[in-house]
């Protein structure tokens, strides 16, 4: 959505294309789009994919993650040869999937094989990054990894953190330490790192916290909670005993963070920068997370990093109970948001970069030779595979 608003600010007409089905005639899930933004459901098996793309004649095409580039890339490169092709990686799948193989072991070791990230997913994802004209990553760690491990040049990728307008809502909802209490967790339950980390926290860490803070409460928010998680609520007696409240989807972020004293991100694997942590910072809520959650941010983390069950529990208790520490990290969270993610600086900087990339596209500098090779090979293989299918159908 930040990209949508950025392109609207540049005066572009924005069309969102997705192979996903619309739930209703005027509905695309629960997403509320700005006025003037069009939505085009475009199943990949639709015969008119290239015709629809030619009709749009975009000046810029941005893929959301490499999987979309794999799906739509061959069509886009043929139908939109003059468009600037960008990719927003969100988080690097190659990082998350490699770490998922280790899960909790990833938190307690710093010794990895030299080819730890060089997986099949890495071949696919870096292939997409090389094919497009330019890519963005939200994690400074991932920018460095792409350069050092996969030799992606500076001319192909840039670290661009999330950018936010000045968090006015913080002034309205930020309360004193004494007015806040309890812990909060927020996340989409269909995202594997989220549900894995929440199970770890509930089963192993939360009982240790309750031993020290018997009246502490944990409020859990997020879309698509499974029956397993909903069952943690139990009846009123159970809820009082375990201190867990499963709230489900939240109408506003203020509902999650206004009253909470500590934000939790107990992640055992993952990649990118965690929106759940950044949103908490906007409300001045410090966080306890693992090295997965603190990675790729900027300088000192506004909260605590803990990578074992006992350390995590102790960090939660300290941050919840120590007013001086809490105030220090609460202020740091707001300062970091404004220092690194302030839209006032990031938006003009990004708009300038896009203008420079468009000029390179017009002058023929983009796509570079590597991109042209990979696009040619991809289009050729797709063309001959299509011919093979035609012959196979003729003989059947």
Secondary structure, DSSP 8 states (H G I E B T S, - for coil): -HHHHHHHHTT---EEEESS--SBTTBSTT----TT-EEEE--TT-TTHHHHHHHH--SEEEEESHHHHHHHHHHHHHH-TTSEEEEE-SS-HHHHHHHHTTTHHHHT-----TTTT-SHHHHHHHHHHHHSSEEEES-HHHHHHHHHHH---TTTEEE----B---HHHHHH---GGG--SEEEE--TTSHHHHHHHHHIIIIIHHHHHHH-TT--EEEE-SS--HHHHTTS-SHHHHHHH-EEEEES-S-HHHHHSS-SEEEE--SS--S--HHHHHHHHTT--EEE-HHHHTTS-SS-SEEE--SHHHHHHHHHHHHH-HHHHHHHHHHHHHHHHHHSBHHHHHHHHHHHHHHHHHHHHHT--S-HHHHHHHHHHHHHHHHHHHHHHHHHHH-
